[in-house]
Amino acid sequence: MLKNKFIESMVAEDIGRGDLFARISTSKEVRAYIIAKSDGIFGGWEYIETLAKMYNLKVDWQVVDGGSFKRGEKLLFVSGDSKSILSLERSILDIALHASSIATLTAKFVAKVEPYGVKLLDTRKTRPLLREFEKYAVRCGGGINHRMGLDDCLMLKDTHLKTIDNLKEFMREVRAKIPFTSKVEIECESLAKVKEAMGAGADIVMCDNMSNEEIIEVVSFRDNSYPHILLEASGNVTLQSVEEIAKTGVDAISSGSLVHQANWIDLSMKIEDKKC
């Protein structure tokens, strides 16, 4: 249902009070296609398929979410009323462009960390009202979603910790009040803070903006003292630095770059020529 509302809002934004071309043109049955003008990893299948059903279009898919494509390949064919296809052209392209761009960058990050058994996570640094869509695009690229919002995991960041006088006492209250299945993650900037967080009963500890040498120390302490606690590294993670971080032995690495540093790839829609 959320997908439908998202798509309806996106289409309404573009069409406004009505497509002027649709007002004066004649309906015809046509077939269009999206062609790749650069290489990438595809994302957007779920949303485009939903859009097509909502507006009575038929899509013949040549690619799936997470599938790679090369420049010059036709990714999908869409058939139906010419007015509908032309009115929805930008919406269909924007879905594919946005999702595929995030998926393409995510896949590059995943390729760097996968050999070390490390999970690549996104963050809540998403565009307003696009979180579900952008996190879906991360999954298309092989990444794993971090929490969707403030309601599915309790993360105590440095700002939260400034308001807590006694972490152990606070954690006892947390366990009595939050859902049984909810995990608690505590952000730490030093080994001393890590020891405090693990001693207080964290499920996950985030090594925030630590050097690789500091993270290695944390991993060693965790392995010897609290092997059940998961370790996440975060803070200024780039495509150039992520592999060295993965080598430290953490369980996961999170990066907002997957979304906010994704450059749009090049896709285009064309109408097929009439057969003679």
N, C-alpha and C positions, 0 to 999 in steps of 0.2 A: 504493500500500500504506500509506503514512503517513496518507493521508486516512482510510482504513478504521479504522486503529488509533485515530486521534484521535476519530472519530465513535463508535466502540465505547466508548471511555473516557468520553466526554461523556454518552452514553446511560446507561451503567452508574452514573455519578455520580448521575443523577436518579432512575432506577428503583430502585436499591438492591437489596433482596431481592425486589422485585416490586411492581408497581403495585396498590394495594389495590382501586381501582375495577375493574381488569381481572379481579381475582379473583372479584368478585361480579356483574359485568355480563354481558349476553348480546351476542355478536358480531353486528354488522350491517354491511352495506355502506353506507358513507356517503361524502359528498364535503364537504370543508372548503375554506376559502379564507383567504388572508392579505390583509387590507385595510390600506391605508396611512392613518394618521391624521395624517400630516404629509408635507410634500414631501421628496424626497431623490433620491439616486443609489443604485441597487441593487447589492448585492454578496451573494454566497452561493450563486449558481447551482450552481457545481461541487460544493460540499459537500452541498447539499440534494439534488441529483440523485444523488450517491453514496449518501447516507443512504436515499433512496427505493428504490434498487435493492437495498440490503442488507436492507431490511425489507418488500420486496414491496408497495410503494406506487406509484401512478401519479401523476405530476405533469404538469399542463397549464399551461405557462408563458405568462404574459402580459407578461413583462419579461425582459430579459437582463442579465448583468453589465455595469455601466457605463451602463445605461439609466436615464433620469430617470423619476420618477413623481410624481404629484400626490396630495394628500390626497383620500381617497374612492375611489381606484382599487383594484381587485382585482389583486394582483400574481401570484398563482398559485392553482391549484386542486389539491388532493391527494385522491385517491380510494383507498379500500381498506377494510380491516377497522377497525371503529370502535375496538376495543381498541388496535390498533397506532397509529392516528392520535392518539388521546387520550393514550397513553403517550408519544408522540414530539412532542406539541404544543410543549412548552417547548424541546426541543432544536432543532426546526426554526425556531422563532421566534428563539431566541438566536443561531443562525447568521446569519439574515437581519438581525437587529437590530445585531449586532456588526459584521458586514462592511459593511452599508449605512451605518452611522454613520461609520465610517472613510472609506468611499468618498465620502460626501457632503461631509465636511470637506476631503478631498484635492482633490475637484473644484473647490472654492472657491479653494484655493491655486493649482491649475493654471491656472484662468482668469486669475489675476493675473499669472502669469509667461509664459504662452504667447505673448503678443504680442511678446515680446523674444527668442524663440528659446531660452529657458532651460529646462533640465530640472529637474523637481521630484523630489527624492529623499527616501526615508524614512531611518531610522537603525536601530541595533540596540536602541533604547529600546523594546522590546516586552515584553509580559507573559511571565513564565516559561512555557515550553512552548507558547506561542501565536505564535511568530515566523513560522512558515510561513503560518499562517492570516492574521495581521494584515498581513503583507507582500502576501499575495494580495489583501486588501481594499484596500490602497493602489493596486494595479494596477487594480482595478475602478474607482477614482476617477480614473484617468488619470495617476497618479504612476509613477515608476520606482524599482525597488528599488536601494538601496545594497547593500553586501556582506551576504550572509546570515549570515556568521560569520567567525571568525578564520582560516579555512582558504582563503578564495577571493580575498583581497586583503590585502597587507601594509600596514597603516596604522601609521605611527609618530606616536603622539600625544605630547603634552608629557611624559607620564609615561615613555614609552619613551625619549624623547630625553635625559632626565636620566641614563639608564644608558649612553649612548653617548658615548665620548670623542672619536672622530673620525668624523664623518658620512660623509665621502668613502670612508674605508677600510671602514666598515661596509657601505656601499652596494655596494662591490666584492664583498664576501663574500655579500651578499644575492643579487646577480645570479648568483653561482656556485652557489647552493644552493636557491633557491626555484624552483618550476615556471616554465618559459619563458613561459607565457601569463599568469602572475600579474602584476598591476600593483602599483606601490608608491605609496602616497599619504602625504604628510608634512604634518602639522598645523603651521601657523605663525600667530604672533600679531603679527608685525611685518614690514615690508618687508625688514629686514636678514635675518630668518630665511627669508623667501621666497627671497632671493638665494642663501643658503646651500643651501637645499633643492633649488632648480633647478640650481645648479651641481654638486650631488652626484648628480644624475640621477633626480630624482623624475618619475614619470609624471603624477601629479596632486598639486596643492598645495591644501590647504584653508586658506582665510582664516578663521581662528577668532576670533569675537568682535571683528572689526575694524569700525571705522566705515566708512560708505559712502565717505568721502573717502579713507581708507586703501586700501580695495579698489580704487578707481579708479586709484590709484598702482600697485598690484600689477598690474592689468590692463594698464596702459601698459607697465610693465617687461616683462611676459610677452610682449606683442605684439611688442615691439622686439627682445627677446633670446632668448626660448625659445617661439616661436609654437606648437610641437608639444605643449606641456604644457597639460593641462586644469586649470581653476580651479573650485574649489567653495567656496561661502560657507556658513558654518554658525555657530550660536550665537545663542540667543534669537530665532529667526526666528518671527514671528507673522503672522497674516493681514493685520494692519495695516502691517507693515514689509516684507513680502516683495516687493512691487512695486518699491519704491525700490532694494532690493538687486539685483533683476533688471536694473535700468537701468544698473548699473555695468559690465556687460559680462562677467560670469562665465559659465561654461558650465553650471553647475548650482548649485542651492541645496538643502541638506538640512535637514530639520526633524523632530524627534521629536514635535512637536505634532500631526502627522497622526494619530498613534495615541493619545498620552496626553491630548490635549485634545479628542478627539472625543466630543461629547455624544450620547447615544442618542436616535435618532429614535423615533417612535411607530408601531408595527405591532401588529396584533391578528389572531388566528385565530378564525374562526367556522365552525360547522357549518351547511350549507345546510338550510333547512326542507324537509320532505318535500313532494313534489308531490301535490296532491289528484287 
